[in-house]
Amino acid sequence: MPEWPKDPKYIGKSTPRVDGAKKVSGAAKYAHDVQPEGCLYGVVLRSRWAAAKITSIDLAPALKVRGVKAAILVREGSRQVRYYGDELAAVAATSKRAALDALRAIKVVAEPQPHVVKEHLAARPDAPRVFAETPNTGAGRERKQGDPDKGFAEADVVVEGLYATQVEIHQPMETHGGVASFKDGELTAWHSTQGISGVRDGLSGALELPQNKVRVLGEFMGGGFGSKFSAGVEGLLAARLSQAAGAPVRLMLTRFDESLAVGNRPSTFQKIRVGARADGTLTAFSMESYGCAGYAAGGPSAGGSTNSGFPAPYIYRVPNFRTRHTEVSIHAGPAAAFRAPGCPPASFGIESILDELAVKLGIDPVELRIKNDPMELRQRQYRMAAERFGWAAKYRKPGSSSGPVKTGVGCAGSAWRVPGGGTQAEIEVSPDGSVEIRCGTQDLGTGTHTVIAVVAAELLGLTPADIQVRIADSRFPPSGASGGSMTVTSVTPAVFDVCTKAIEELMRTSGLADVRGPQWRAACRKLGVSPLVLQGRWIDGLSAAGTGGVQMAEVEVDTETGFVRVKRVTCVQDAGLLVNELTARSQANGGIMMGIGYALYENRVMDSTSGVMLNPNFETYKLPGIADVPEIDVAFMDLLERRVMGIGEPVTIPTASAIANAVANAIGARVTSLPITPDKVLAALGKVPGAARDNPHDAWMSLFATQPA
Amino acid sequence: MKPFTYQRALSVDTAVAESSERCRLLAGGIDLLGELKEGLVEADKVVAVTRIPGLDTIEKKSAGWTIGANVTVATIAAHADLARAFPGLAAAARDVASPQIRHVSTVAGNLLQHSRCWYYRHRDVTCMKKGGDVCYAREGEHKYHALFTGGYCISPLVSSLAVALTVLDASVVVRGRGGERRLTMAELYAPAWDDHAVHHAIVPGEMLTAIEIPLAARRSAFVQASEKASFDWALVSCAVSLELEGGVVRQARIALGAVSPVPYRDERAEKALVGTRLDETTADAAAALLLEKAEPLPHNAYKVPIARALIKRALLAAATPG
């Protein structure tokens, strides 16, 4: 069994990003920055209708606009449009102005049809159908364990609640798209992607090109969060436009496009019942839920988890449970995998009702969780987090702090279990001692370049600066997509393998007993004139899955204006064997900030009458700014024996739940849907004339009333 | 965006001569460029006014202060003398958008900015404010919309500076082809109260050149409530000014922003304070009077309690020597 070094110099320490200087100086080239000679400007024509039959699209007027080099249809023939923003056609021109003029010149003949963009309205039997042949709600999926009826009968208390989560949009800083260049029957695509191999395969399949004639590059990319696994409609359009125009085409989406068509986190509606004994032990759980992944579960964005299902009762041990989940389709953009798919909504429902149960039983929420959480590690984390956070002193009876601005605390846990694998890597050791590692993985901004340099430096006895890391080129040895928090678990064992092989080979050729560190250059000189090139692959025993985490949040709520301020978040995260603490910490900070956005601000707002999304911009699709970010305290459990694990996803799961529980603890009333905005806080406090305390529930109740439970 | 020609005016006369339905005046560009890019408005010509000499100064004269049209919001936020004289105005300026936007946006542009209603701003929605026949917001998503309006459109005025200047009895100087006119802040927005087609009283062929604030022994304050801690529109804003004599109110002004197409005032609320000492009770009574005619809709009723809290906070802040 291979083993990581016991007394590491770099692994588990903090190495600044090896590409940091490039990033802050602008030298790092993202897909957005690539400008080949003669590059054309590509744009996409989108549907202005939420539902329509497109009978014809006339591209001829667009082709007459000066500067236009190509105009293509997304699909030939008459077709159905199922959401506002669906792609219809694309244009490439010598300037942005010409391209936009051409878009306006395209003549689209459409027969608009009735649409429905709200989940509870879509579930009505008489609602306009998203797909003519099937109702908008599916048959529903049931899961059962034990005997729920018996479990509820054994319970001393039963609590019920209705919880809802919004549609959240990925909104990476770099929008989707890329630059495509066809030349001599070969395609080169600089693409903003989480998976260069998948993009290569997707483009070669769609364009019927041999895979060895398609090269995908993406050394730097500005975030994806699960929405950038495939070439996407825009990637394929860029390639087709380049083919048609005989010139490179740059097609990057605008923020408007980005908000409509390239994925989101599905909404959920959860009617939950929990039974427990007087000591807090859970005896039964039942849930009826609905979820909406846009116009259809699945959709064009690959990457899995594109339906609205979510785990329940999530991380807790409940002997008896029954769940039933139903998908609802509406005329809106499709879901895509989104950082820890299913988990933040799952966490919000169960963690909310657990706090309701804790209040009802008079048990401390932390103790209630420790009692019902089967993972021993997370039980320890609760105690560690409580200590760091000062939970015992801060937790008070809900709504009991004095004055109009009230403080409160909340907690929540997380789990993540996706193993890595399937990566190959290559090392090139030159006679002068320089080292290059090549791997067809990619760096989402999480620090893959740095992690590879750290591992190679550790094993070879060099420094991270000595290692030239080359990634994100589909000609390099393949790795998987960067999703599921599995980049580090997939890549580091392959780097370990090539480095180990390089050491063995160098020992053989040089005859030296140890070639690492101070001996490295001397050993390499013995290579003569040819560099040493070796391949390696992922090996078992160095990485693992099954991480746990706990977060606690402290908030301040102005009960007169409904304004919520997060004061502090404490995160205790099992990181397995930490590879690089600095970049891991950065991921935790980012995950928590994303969780704050999910908790308090972000929400896709659809308009029933027009069928459009009303906030396809950062003005009213609100993201946390730096003024909204609290003190974040991250503590990693750095456990060598647990081997390398990914943490990108688990760190965002419990943040919103902990904040929601903190708000409820502060004001003594619960906002049961995300985001927790001032209007909902004031309604929960009973301060809004004419509004029920559970204002949106009327609409949700109609969702639950549409079908027999 | 439809192509247009660009010209730079070096005098108010040139700008006014050029200004028309098809020729828009450009200052900081935050509002106009957004509208042009989204295709909400079209222009054949755009005339930049930021290089016109004399419009970027803040002056104190015997009658009062004059703020040139091209003074940036950041300049107002950072002007120490102005902040001492009108703390409410400085506070409002500090809460506008982001530092980047404050450094290019002008006071005139802030006052004359158009509706931020998300139906009005949507490229594929033609609401009544853009020449269509319906107000989508009334039946649709109106959590950010108005509680008071004389018409059917419920797009609110979002300029915080307008609210702060209203309680200072400020007026604006408007140059037209036939000469100059002065409008009170109330007059500047009055047409928008019941005419959904307009945003304010300035018409093509006119240019706002300055803001005048009379000298008065007033205390002022401004507060706003938003969803985020910074770079966010106000859900409700409130400005007040008070003339006090021995702790007793001699004159009061209270204006609300983001709840009406105009800076919303009600003289009854202001008169009720005259002769009283400000405390929780008198402030709340004034707030209740000011909000009495609110016509909340299902999604914006929460603005009523927020407004009530802000009115109280602004009044008590202005009454407290600070």
Interface residues (C-beta under 8 A of the other chain):
Chain A: R48 Y84 R97 L100 F256 P404 E560 T561 G562 F563 R565 L600 Y601 V605 D607 S608 T609 S610 V612 L614 N615 E619 T620 K622 P624 G625 A627 D628 T677 P678 D679 L682 A683 K687 V688 P689 G690 A691
Chain B: M1 P3 R116 W118 Y119 H122 R123 D124 V125 V134 Y136 E139 G140 E141 K143 Y144 A225 S226 E227 K228 A229 S230 F231 D232 W233 L235 P296 P298 H299 N300 A301 Y302 V304 P305 I306 R308 A309 L310
